[in-house]
Amino acid sequence: MPKMLKEVIKNLLSPPATVNYPFVKPTPVPGTRGALNWDMSRCDQCQDCERVCPSVAIKVYPEEKKIEYQPFKCLFCYLCIENCMQQAISGSDIVAEPAYTKIVKVFKTET
């Protein structure tokens, strides 16, 4: 019992171990894999990203010159970034916020 009392007092006097999330945003851990973005000026619609995506989160429409990306399906393995010969895909350390609906991001070539 005295051992436990010592731990209780120590925990009461120490700062909290968690962050107050909605009000204080934590800094991302280095190496965090987050949102994908396409630079459509560099993309040549080769469909390599679509072929290597294990979760089928990327759909390329070469005729319409657009790419549909579904972040809720994405595993953030970054295989698409590694296999893009034109380096049109980039990743960031910004993790998507929780959402109630599944969204589809559409990237189109400016004409």
N, C-alpha and C positions, 0 to 999 in steps of 0.2 A: 504493500500500500504506500509506504513512503517513497518508493521509487516512482510510482505512478503520479503521485502528487508533485514531485519534482518536474516531471514532463509536462503536466498540466500548467504549472506556473510558467515554465519556459515558453510554452505555446501561447499563453495569454499575453506575454510581454514581447513576443517577437512580431515582426511585421507579417502581413498575410502572404501566403504562398501563391495566391492567384491574383489575376488582374481584374479590375472592374470593367469587363469587356465592352459593353456597348458604349461606355463613356471614355475608356482609355484603350486605344488600339495598340495591340502588341506589335513589336517589330518582327518582321519575318525572319526565320532562321536561315542562315546562308545555305544555299542549295535548294531552297523551297521551289517546287515546280508549280507554276500557276497558269494564268490565262494565256491563251495562244492568240496571236495576231498575224494577219497576212498583209504583206506589202504587195498589193495588186499590180503595182507598176513593174515589179520584178517577176511576178508569177507568169509562167507560160502555159498553164493549164495542162501540165504533163500527167497529172493524176498519180504521181508517185506517192504523195501523202495519203491519198485514198487507199492505195494498194497495201501500204504497210501498216495502216491503222488497225490494231487488233480488236478494237471495240466498235468499229464501223461508225465512228463519230464524225467523219469527214465525208462529204459527198461533193464531187466536182462535176459541174455542168459546163463542158468546154464550148458548146454551141452558144450558150447564154453568157459565157464568160463570168460565171459566178461560182462561189464556194459556199456551201452550207456547213456550218460547224455546230455540233451539239455538245456543249460543255458538260451536260449531265451524263452523257455516255463516255466522255473522255476519261482515260486512265492516267493521263499526264505522264506517259512513258517517254514522250519527246522523240519517238521514232520518226515522226513526220519531220521534225526539225533536222534530225541527223541525216535524213535521206533526201532532203530538198536540195537539188543541185544548184538552184538559182538563189538559195538562201532567202527565200521570200517569207518564210515562217519564222517568227520570233516568239520566245516565251518570256514571261516576266515572273517576278516573285509575288505578285498580287494574287491571292487566292480568292475565288469567287465567294461572294456573300451568300448565305442561305436564302433560298427563294421558295415560293409556294407553287410556282408553275415552271414547267420545263421550257426553256427558251432555245431558240435556234438563231445563231448569229449568221448573217449573210454578208459575204464580202463580194463586191462587184467591181469589175474593171471600169474605170472612168472612160467614157467614150466621147 
